[in-house]
């Protein structure tokens, strides 16, 4: 499953540099699938939807740092545990019950994001 940042976030910025998928953004920041990935142009998401990877998307939160679920792999294939959670001083990076994924799916997402 993806990780979510709860409203206990103190916007400390510790998590952003730790994310290997560039899936974490500042409050009120637009984001794209291509940010920090190998994706570009028209791409098919793992769920079959098609998107423009370079298109800017609306922020998910305007108050707290947020994680884009389609870009979060829980650091599978990079680290043994989600790095955002390991560096968070207030433990607000937790599993997102609304985005449950198997380890196999998370590893496929890593390959999709980084073409490796």
Chimera marker file (.cmm) of the C-alpha trace (Angstrom):
<marker_set name="trace">
<marker id="1" x="0.000" y="0.000" z="0.000" r="1" g="1" b="0" radius="0.5"/>
<marker id="2" x="1.082" y="3.582" z="-0.425" r="1" g="1" b="0" radius="0.5"/>
<marker id="3" x="2.105" y="5.781" z="2.459" r="1" g="1" b="0" radius="0.5"/>
<marker id="4" x="0.046" y="8.807" z="3.489" r="1" g="1" b="0" radius="0.5"/>
<marker id="5" x="1.080" y="11.861" z="5.480" r="1" g="1" b="0" radius="0.5"/>
<marker id="6" x="-1.421" y="12.658" z="8.222" r="1" g="1" b="0" radius="0.5"/>
<marker id="7" x="-2.543" y="16.057" z="9.477" r="1" g="1" b="0" radius="0.5"/>
<marker id="8" x="-0.048" y="15.711" z="12.330" r="1" g="1" b="0" radius="0.5"/>
<marker id="9" x="2.643" y="16.732" z="9.811" r="1" g="1" b="0" radius="0.5"/>
<marker id="10" x="4.728" y="19.693" z="11.003" r="1" g="1" b="0" radius="0.5"/>
<marker id="11" x="5.992" y="20.435" z="7.454" r="1" g="1" b="0" radius="0.5"/>
<marker id="12" x="9.588" y="19.862" z="8.547" r="1" g="1" b="0" radius="0.5"/>
<marker id="13" x="10.808" y="18.838" z="5.067" r="1" g="1" b="0" radius="0.5"/>
<marker id="14" x="12.679" y="15.736" z="6.324" r="1" g="1" b="0" radius="0.5"/>
<marker id="15" x="10.835" y="13.304" z="4.046" r="1" g="1" b="0" radius="0.5"/>
<marker id="16" x="11.175" y="14.947" z="0.636" r="1" g="1" b="0" radius="0.5"/>
<marker id="17" x="14.858" y="14.227" z="0.050" r="1" g="1" b="0" radius="0.5"/>
<marker id="18" x="14.423" y="10.619" z="1.211" r="1" g="1" b="0" radius="0.5"/>
<marker id="19" x="11.837" y="9.603" z="-1.404" r="1" g="1" b="0" radius="0.5"/>
<marker id="20" x="13.432" y="7.679" z="-4.303" r="1" g="1" b="0" radius="0.5"/>
<marker id="21" x="10.337" y="8.246" z="-6.458" r="1" g="1" b="0" radius="0.5"/>
<marker id="22" x="9.899" y="11.968" z="-5.914" r="1" g="1" b="0" radius="0.5"/>
<marker id="23" x="6.385" y="11.169" z="-4.702" r="1" g="1" b="0" radius="0.5"/>
<marker id="24" x="6.355" y="13.689" z="-1.831" r="1" g="1" b="0" radius="0.5"/>
<marker id="25" x="5.431" y="17.315" z="-2.383" r="1" g="1" b="0" radius="0.5"/>
<marker id="26" x="5.143" y="20.479" z="-0.352" r="1" g="1" b="0" radius="0.5"/>
<marker id="27" x="1.696" y="21.781" z="0.596" r="1" g="1" b="0" radius="0.5"/>
<marker id="28" x="-0.123" y="23.456" z="-2.304" r="1" g="1" b="0" radius="0.5"/>
<marker id="29" x="2.496" y="22.291" z="-4.839" r="1" g="1" b="0" radius="0.5"/>
<marker id="30" x="1.456" y="21.047" z="-8.265" r="1" g="1" b="0" radius="0.5"/>
<marker id="31" x="2.959" y="17.700" z="-9.273" r="1" g="1" b="0" radius="0.5"/>
<marker id="32" x="3.490" y="15.493" z="-12.310" r="1" g="1" b="0" radius="0.5"/>
<marker id="33" x="4.255" y="11.843" z="-12.933" r="1" g="1" b="0" radius="0.5"/>
<marker id="34" x="7.448" y="12.843" z="-14.738" r="1" g="1" b="0" radius="0.5"/>
<marker id="35" x="8.936" y="14.631" z="-11.689" r="1" g="1" b="0" radius="0.5"/>
<marker id="36" x="11.994" y="12.585" z="-10.721" r="1" g="1" b="0" radius="0.5"/>
<marker id="37" x="11.029" y="9.583" z="-12.861" r="1" g="1" b="0" radius="0.5"/>
<marker id="38" x="11.695" y="8.266" z="-16.357" r="1" g="1" b="0" radius="0.5"/>
<marker id="39" x="8.089" y="8.895" z="-17.397" r="1" g="1" b="0" radius="0.5"/>
<marker id="40" x="7.374" y="11.404" z="-20.160" r="1" g="1" b="0" radius="0.5"/>
<marker id="41" x="4.524" y="12.146" z="-22.530" r="1" g="1" b="0" radius="0.5"/>
<marker id="42" x="1.485" y="9.888" z="-22.752" r="1" g="1" b="0" radius="0.5"/>
<marker id="43" x="1.781" y="6.905" z="-20.407" r="1" g="1" b="0" radius="0.5"/>
<marker id="44" x="-0.501" y="4.161" z="-19.179" r="1" g="1" b="0" radius="0.5"/>
<marker id="45" x="-0.917" y="3.898" z="-15.401" r="1" g="1" b="0" radius="0.5"/>
<marker id="46" x="-0.770" y="0.454" z="-13.845" r="1" g="1" b="0" radius="0.5"/>
<marker id="47" x="-4.569" y="0.551" z="-13.506" r="1" g="1" b="0" radius="0.5"/>
<marker id="48" x="-4.885" y="1.039" z="-17.277" r="1" g="1" b="0" radius="0.5"/>
<marker id="49" x="-5.746" y="4.749" z="-17.265" r="1" g="1" b="0" radius="0.5"/>
<marker id="50" x="-3.796" y="6.942" z="-19.664" r="1" g="1" b="0" radius="0.5"/>
<marker id="51" x="-2.272" y="10.252" z="-18.576" r="1" g="1" b="0" radius="0.5"/>
<marker id="52" x="0.208" y="12.838" z="-19.797" r="1" g="1" b="0" radius="0.5"/>
<marker id="53" x="3.174" y="12.309" z="-17.469" r="1" g="1" b="0" radius="0.5"/>
<marker id="54" x="4.341" y="15.893" z="-18.003" r="1" g="1" b="0" radius="0.5"/>
<marker id="55" x="0.993" y="17.486" z="-17.172" r="1" g="1" b="0" radius="0.5"/>
<marker id="56" x="0.878" y="19.363" z="-13.889" r="1" g="1" b="0" radius="0.5"/>
<marker id="57" x="-1.759" y="18.096" z="-11.452" r="1" g="1" b="0" radius="0.5"/>
<marker id="58" x="-3.540" y="19.909" z="-8.643" r="1" g="1" b="0" radius="0.5"/>
<marker id="59" x="-2.009" y="19.607" z="-5.176" r="1" g="1" b="0" radius="0.5"/>
<marker id="60" x="-3.445" y="16.841" z="-2.996" r="1" g="1" b="0" radius="0.5"/>
<marker id="61" x="-3.129" y="19.024" z="0.124" r="1" g="1" b="0" radius="0.5"/>
<marker id="62" x="-2.817" y="22.743" z="0.672" r="1" g="1" b="0" radius="0.5"/>
<marker id="63" x="-1.884" y="22.421" z="4.364" r="1" g="1" b="0" radius="0.5"/>
<marker id="64" x="0.532" y="19.516" z="4.718" r="1" g="1" b="0" radius="0.5"/>
<marker id="65" x="3.187" y="17.693" z="2.738" r="1" g="1" b="0" radius="0.5"/>
<marker id="66" x="1.545" y="14.969" z="0.657" r="1" g="1" b="0" radius="0.5"/>
<marker id="67" x="2.434" y="11.752" z="-1.140" r="1" g="1" b="0" radius="0.5"/>
<marker id="68" x="1.131" y="10.928" z="-4.629" r="1" g="1" b="0" radius="0.5"/>
<marker id="69" x="-0.149" y="7.331" z="-4.241" r="1" g="1" b="0" radius="0.5"/>
<marker id="70" x="0.540" y="6.401" z="-7.878" r="1" g="1" b="0" radius="0.5"/>
<marker id="71" x="4.224" y="7.277" z="-7.361" r="1" g="1" b="0" radius="0.5"/>
<marker id="72" x="4.696" y="5.708" z="-3.911" r="1" g="1" b="0" radius="0.5"/>
<marker id="73" x="6.311" y="2.266" z="-3.830" r="1" g="1" b="0" radius="0.5"/>
<marker id="74" x="6.916" y="2.198" z="-0.064" r="1" g="1" b="0" radius="0.5"/>
<marker id="75" x="10.585" y="2.302" z="-1.153" r="1" g="1" b="0" radius="0.5"/>
<marker id="76" x="10.318" y="-1.347" z="-2.339" r="1" g="1" b="0" radius="0.5"/>
<marker id="77" x="13.326" y="-2.172" z="-4.484" r="1" g="1" b="0" radius="0.5"/>
<marker id="78" x="15.302" y="0.683" z="-2.921" r="1" g="1" b="0" radius="0.5"/>
<marker id="79" x="15.184" y="0.221" z="0.862" r="1" g="1" b="0" radius="0.5"/>
<marker id="80" x="13.908" y="-2.243" z="3.465" r="1" g="1" b="0" radius="0.5"/>
<marker id="81" x="11.366" y="0.254" z="4.854" r="1" g="1" b="0" radius="0.5"/>
<marker id="82" x="9.659" y="3.457" z="3.736" r="1" g="1" b="0" radius="0.5"/>
<marker id="83" x="12.253" y="6.169" z="4.188" r="1" g="1" b="0" radius="0.5"/>
<marker id="84" x="9.710" y="8.933" z="4.804" r="1" g="1" b="0" radius="0.5"/>
<marker id="85" x="8.432" y="7.066" z="7.842" r="1" g="1" b="0" radius="0.5"/>
<marker id="86" x="11.923" y="6.322" z="9.115" r="1" g="1" b="0" radius="0.5"/>
<marker id="87" x="12.958" y="10.009" z="9.159" r="1" g="1" b="0" radius="0.5"/>
<marker id="88" x="9.648" y="11.551" z="10.242" r="1" g="1" b="0" radius="0.5"/>
<marker id="89" x="10.053" y="13.174" z="13.679" r="1" g="1" b="0" radius="0.5"/>
<marker id="90" x="6.320" y="13.015" z="14.459" r="1" g="1" b="0" radius="0.5"/>
<marker id="91" x="5.485" y="9.599" z="12.927" r="1" g="1" b="0" radius="0.5"/>
<marker id="92" x="2.887" y="11.012" z="10.533" r="1" g="1" b="0" radius="0.5"/>
<marker id="93" x="3.906" y="8.871" z="7.533" r="1" g="1" b="0" radius="0.5"/>
<marker id="94" x="1.682" y="5.822" z="7.827" r="1" g="1" b="0" radius="0.5"/>
<marker id="95" x="0.236" y="3.121" z="5.526" r="1" g="1" b="0" radius="0.5"/>
<marker id="96" x="-2.655" y="4.438" z="3.419" r="1" g="1" b="0" radius="0.5"/>
<marker id="97" x="-5.581" y="2.058" z="3.922" r="1" g="1" b="0" radius="0.5"/>
<marker id="98" x="-7.202" y="3.502" z="0.757" r="1" g="1" b="0" radius="0.5"/>
<marker id="99" x="-4.297" y="2.372" z="-1.443" r="1" g="1" b="0" radius="0.5"/>
<marker id="100" x="-3.506" y="-1.231" z="-0.528" r="1" g="1" b="0" radius="0.5"/>
<marker id="101" x="-1.004" y="-2.866" z="-2.910" r="1" g="1" b="0" radius="0.5"/>
<marker id="102" x="0.979" y="-6.091" z="-2.867" r="1" g="1" b="0" radius="0.5"/>
<marker id="103" x="4.781" y="-6.119" z="-2.817" r="1" g="1" b="0" radius="0.5"/>
<marker id="104" x="4.699" y="-7.421" z="-6.397" r="1" g="1" b="0" radius="0.5"/>
<marker id="105" x="2.569" y="-4.451" z="-7.486" r="1" g="1" b="0" radius="0.5"/>
<marker id="106" x="4.877" y="-2.002" z="-5.690" r="1" g="1" b="0" radius="0.5"/>
<marker id="107" x="7.907" y="-3.509" z="-7.438" r="1" g="1" b="0" radius="0.5"/>
<marker id="108" x="6.132" y="-3.283" z="-10.824" r="1" g="1" b="0" radius="0.5"/>
<marker id="109" x="5.380" y="0.364" z="-10.061" r="1" g="1" b="0" radius="0.5"/>
<marker id="110" x="9.089" y="0.960" z="-9.356" r="1" g="1" b="0" radius="0.5"/>
<marker id="111" x="10.014" y="-0.510" z="-12.750" r="1" g="1" b="0" radius="0.5"/>
<marker id="112" x="7.272" y="1.567" z="-14.416" r="1" g="1" b="0" radius="0.5"/>
<marker id="113" x="8.493" y="4.791" z="-12.794" r="1" g="1" b="0" radius="0.5"/>
<marker id="114" x="12.192" y="4.264" z="-13.400" r="1" g="1" b="0" radius="0.5"/>
<marker id="115" x="12.360" y="1.990" z="-16.478" r="1" g="1" b="0" radius="0.5"/>
<marker id="116" x="14.613" y="-0.489" z="-14.668" r="1" g="1" b="0" radius="0.5"/>
<link id1="1" id2="2" r="1" g="1" b="0" radius="0.2"/>
<link id1="2" id2="3" r="1" g="1" b="0" radius="0.2"/>
<link id1="3" id2="4" r="1" g="1" b="0" radius="0.2"/>
<link id1="4" id2="5" r="1" g="1" b="0" radius="0.2"/>
<link id1="5" id2="6" r="1" g="1" b="0" radius="0.2"/>
<link id1="6" id2="7" r="1" g="1" b="0" radius="0.2"/>
<link id1="7" id2="8" r="1" g="1" b="0" radius="0.2"/>
<link id1="8" id2="9" r="1" g="1" b="0" radius="0.2"/>
<link id1="9" id2="10" r="1" g="1" b="0" radius="0.2"/>
<link id1="10" id2="11" r="1" g="1" b="0" radius="0.2"/>
<link id1="11" id2="12" r="1" g="1" b="0" radius="0.2"/>
<link id1="12" id2="13" r="1" g="1" b="0" radius="0.2"/>
<link id1="13" id2="14" r="1" g="1" b="0" radius="0.2"/>
<link id1="14" id2="15" r="1" g="1" b="0" radius="0.2"/>
<link id1="15" id2="16" r="1" g="1" b="0" radius="0.2"/>
<link id1="16" id2="17" r="1" g="1" b="0" radius="0.2"/>
<link id1="17" id2="18" r="1" g="1" b="0" radius="0.2"/>
<link id1="18" id2="19" r="1" g="1" b="0" radius="0.2"/>
<link id1="19" id2="20" r="1" g="1" b="0" radius="0.2"/>
<link id1="20" id2="21" r="1" g="1" b="0" radius="0.2"/>
<link id1="21" id2="22" r="1" g="1" b="0" radius="0.2"/>
<link id1="22" id2="23" r="1" g="1" b="0" radius="0.2"/>
<link id1="23" id2="24" r="1" g="1" b="0" radius="0.2"/>
<link id1="24" id2="25" r="1" g="1" b="0" radius="0.2"/>
<link id1="25" id2="26" r="1" g="1" b="0" radius="0.2"/>
<link id1="26" id2="27" r="1" g="1" b="0" radius="0.2"/>
<link id1="27" id2="28" r="1" g="1" b="0" radius="0.2"/>
<link id1="28" id2="29" r="1" g="1" b="0" radius="0.2"/>
<link id1="29" id2="30" r="1" g="1" b="0" radius="0.2"/>
<link id1="30" id2="31" r="1" g="1" b="0" radius="0.2"/>
<link id1="31" id2="32" r="1" g="1" b="0" radius="0.2"/>
<link id1="32" id2="33" r="1" g="1" b="0" radius="0.2"/>
<link id1="33" id2="34" r="1" g="1" b="0" radius="0.2"/>
<link id1="34" id2="35" r="1" g="1" b="0" radius="0.2"/>
<link id1="35" id2="36" r="1" g="1" b="0" radius="0.2"/>
<link id1="36" id2="37" r="1" g="1" b="0" radius="0.2"/>
<link id1="37" id2="38" r="1" g="1" b="0" radius="0.2"/>
<link id1="38" id2="39" r="1" g="1" b="0" radius="0.2"/>
<link id1="39" id2="40" r="1" g="1" b="0" radius="0.2"/>
<link id1="40" id2="41" r="1" g="1" b="0" radius="0.2"/>
<link id1="41" id2="42" r="1" g="1" b="0" radius="0.2"/>
<link id1="42" id2="43" r="1" g="1" b="0" radius="0.2"/>
<link id1="43" id2="44" r="1" g="1" b="0" radius="0.2"/>
<link id1="44" id2="45" r="1" g="1" b="0" radius="0.2"/>
<link id1="45" id2="46" r="1" g="1" b="0" radius="0.2"/>
<link id1="46" id2="47" r="1" g="1" b="0" radius="0.2"/>
<link id1="47" id2="48" r="1" g="1" b="0" radius="0.2"/>
<link id1="48" id2="49" r="1" g="1" b="0" radius="0.2"/>
<link id1="49" id2="50" r="1" g="1" b="0" radius="0.2"/>
<link id1="50" id2="51" r="1" g="1" b="0" radius="0.2"/>
<link id1="51" id2="52" r="1" g="1" b="0" radius="0.2"/>
<link id1="52" id2="53" r="1" g="1" b="0" radius="0.2"/>
<link id1="53" id2="54" r="1" g="1" b="0" radius="0.2"/>
<link id1="54" id2="55" r="1" g="1" b="0" radius="0.2"/>
<link id1="55" id2="56" r="1" g="1" b="0" radius="0.2"/>
<link id1="56" id2="57" r="1" g="1" b="0" radius="0.2"/>
<link id1="57" id2="58" r="1" g="1" b="0" radius="0.2"/>
<link id1="58" id2="59" r="1" g="1" b="0" radius="0.2"/>
<link id1="59" id2="60" r="1" g="1" b="0" radius="0.2"/>
<link id1="60" id2="61" r="1" g="1" b="0" radius="0.2"/>
<link id1="61" id2="62" r="1" g="1" b="0" radius="0.2"/>
<link id1="62" id2="63" r="1" g="1" b="0" radius="0.2"/>
<link id1="63" id2="64" r="1" g="1" b="0" radius="0.2"/>
<link id1="64" id2="65" r="1" g="1" b="0" radius="0.2"/>
<link id1="65" id2="66" r="1" g="1" b="0" radius="0.2"/>
<link id1="66" id2="67" r="1" g="1" b="0" radius="0.2"/>
<link id1="67" id2="68" r="1" g="1" b="0" radius="0.2"/>
<link id1="68" id2="69" r="1" g="1" b="0" radius="0.2"/>
<link id1="69" id2="70" r="1" g="1" b="0" radius="0.2"/>
<link id1="70" id2="71" r="1" g="1" b="0" radius="0.2"/>
<link id1="71" id2="72" r="1" g="1" b="0" radius="0.2"/>
<link id1="72" id2="73" r="1" g="1" b="0" radius="0.2"/>
<link id1="73" id2="74" r="1" g="1" b="0" radius="0.2"/>
<link id1="74" id2="75" r="1" g="1" b="0" radius="0.2"/>
<link id1="75" id2="76" r="1" g="1" b="0" radius="0.2"/>
<link id1="76" id2="77" r="1" g="1" b="0" radius="0.2"/>
<link id1="77" id2="78" r="1" g="1" b="0" radius="0.2"/>
<link id1="78" id2="79" r="1" g="1" b="0" radius="0.2"/>
<link id1="79" id2="80" r="1" g="1" b="0" radius="0.2"/>
<link id1="80" id2="81" r="1" g="1" b="0" radius="0.2"/>
<link id1="81" id2="82" r="1" g="1" b="0" radius="0.2"/>
<link id1="82" id2="83" r="1" g="1" b="0" radius="0.2"/>
<link id1="83" id2="84" r="1" g="1" b="0" radius="0.2"/>
<link id1="84" id2="85" r="1" g="1" b="0" radius="0.2"/>
<link id1="85" id2="86" r="1" g="1" b="0" radius="0.2"/>
<link id1="86" id2="87" r="1" g="1" b="0" radius="0.2"/>
<link id1="87" id2="88" r="1" g="1" b="0" radius="0.2"/>
<link id1="88" id2="89" r="1" g="1" b="0" radius="0.2"/>
<link id1="89" id2="90" r="1" g="1" b="0" radius="0.2"/>
<link id1="90" id2="91" r="1" g="1" b="0" radius="0.2"/>
<link id1="91" id2="92" r="1" g="1" b="0" radius="0.2"/>
<link id1="92" id2="93" r="1" g="1" b="0" radius="0.2"/>
<link id1="93" id2="94" r="1" g="1" b="0" radius="0.2"/>
<link id1="94" id2="95" r="1" g="1" b="0" radius="0.2"/>
<link id1="95" id2="96" r="1" g="1" b="0" radius="0.2"/>
<link id1="96" id2="97" r="1" g="1" b="0" radius="0.2"/>
<link id1="97" id2="98" r="1" g="1" b="0" radius="0.2"/>
<link id1="98" id2="99" r="1" g="1" b="0" radius="0.2"/>
<link id1="99" id2="100" r="1" g="1" b="0" radius="0.2"/>
<link id1="100" id2="101" r="1" g="1" b="0" radius="0.2"/>
<link id1="101" id2="102" r="1" g="1" b="0" radius="0.2"/>
<link id1="102" id2="103" r="1" g="1" b="0" radius="0.2"/>
<link id1="103" id2="104" r="1" g="1" b="0" radius="0.2"/>
<link id1="104" id2="105" r="1" g="1" b="0" radius="0.2"/>
<link id1="105" id2="106" r="1" g="1" b="0" radius="0.2"/>
<link id1="106" id2="107" r="1" g="1" b="0" radius="0.2"/>
<link id1="107" id2="108" r="1" g="1" b="0" radius="0.2"/>
<link id1="108" id2="109" r="1" g="1" b="0" radius="0.2"/>
<link id1="109" id2="110" r="1" g="1" b="0" radius="0.2"/>
<link id1="110" id2="111" r="1" g="1" b="0" radius="0.2"/>
<link id1="111" id2="112" r="1" g="1" b="0" radius="0.2"/>
<link id1="112" id2="113" r="1" g="1" b="0" radius="0.2"/>
<link id1="113" id2="114" r="1" g="1" b="0" radius="0.2"/>
<link id1="114" id2="115" r="1" g="1" b="0" radius="0.2"/>
<link id1="115" id2="116" r="1" g="1" b="0" radius="0.2"/>
</marker_set>
